[in-house]
Amino acid sequence: METRPRKPLLTTSWDDGHVLDFRIAELLTKYNLTGTFYIPRSAPTGTMSEDHVRELSASFEIGAHTLDHHFLTEINLPRAAVQIVGSKQWVEQTTGVPCTIFCPPAGKFTRKHLGVIKAAGFSAVRSVEYMSLDHPRDVEGLSLIPTTIQAKPTPGSAYLRNAAKRFALRNLWLYILHARSPIWSDNMRRLLKLTIARSGVLHLWGHSWEIEEHHQWERLEQVFALMSEFRDRMSCVTNSALLHPSRSPSPGTPGEGRGEGKLPLRATAVHS
């Protein structure tokens, strides 16, 4: 992986492949943003059809998310390998596009899974690490992509557990100083400014079905509008583009995504 220049970046990612992902895609396009959608073949919350996955892939990056949304830490390693390897094959067969990036459901994995992920041909893993503004890190021959904030109400205890699990005191301190509002969207302006000051990465992530469940669509659009305001100072890229920041578009130019930001055809039809 190349040496990364210090430049502030924006990215987003959306897990589970629910059909409401098209509503997120519509909003991203509206505000000239991009992101990565991690889609399993099946999930308890329901997934879009393969035709819809193919359609979404024309405009946005698609990452693997296991075949059937299994938590890797709750199944044995041979079963986990089937889920990991099979998910890459399924995404590539469905979209016709190489799939280089993997997200374990709920961010649950161990170091033994990283060897399987690397052997499967992935180059990066998106984790669930709250309050990180870091660029990707090299771990076990892979790029580990942390996250910053989830698009839903999250209790302070969750930030504490997440930081303690990773011994990430810097992340916990960031939460205490800059992100303690119980309304997640209220923290975004401070985090965006801090990302610029640190030349870091602000990574917003979530689940469309959860946004619907918690009635967060209005807040999400407000956040996308705010992120768009900062586009003159930050580039917006897909998750895999974080690995090659020197190739990122300059601030203020269209976000880097498949299909150059074209609106998926079905996005306008997905509203509650």
Buried (B, 14 or more C-beta within 10 A) or exposed (E): EEEBEEBBBBBBBBBBBBBBBBBBBBBBBBBBBBBBBBBBBEBEBEBBEBEBBBBBBBBBBBBBBBBBBBBBBEBEBEEBBBBBBBBBBBBBEBBEBEBBBBBBBEBBBEEEBBBBBBEBBBBBBBBBBBBBBBBBBEEEEBBBBBBBBBBBBBEEEEBBEBBEEBEBEEBBEBBBEBBEEEEBBBBBBBBBBBBBEBBBBBBBBBBBBBBBEBEBBEBBBBBBEBBBEBBEBBBBBBBBBBBEBEEBBEBEEEBBBBBEBEBBEBBEEBEE
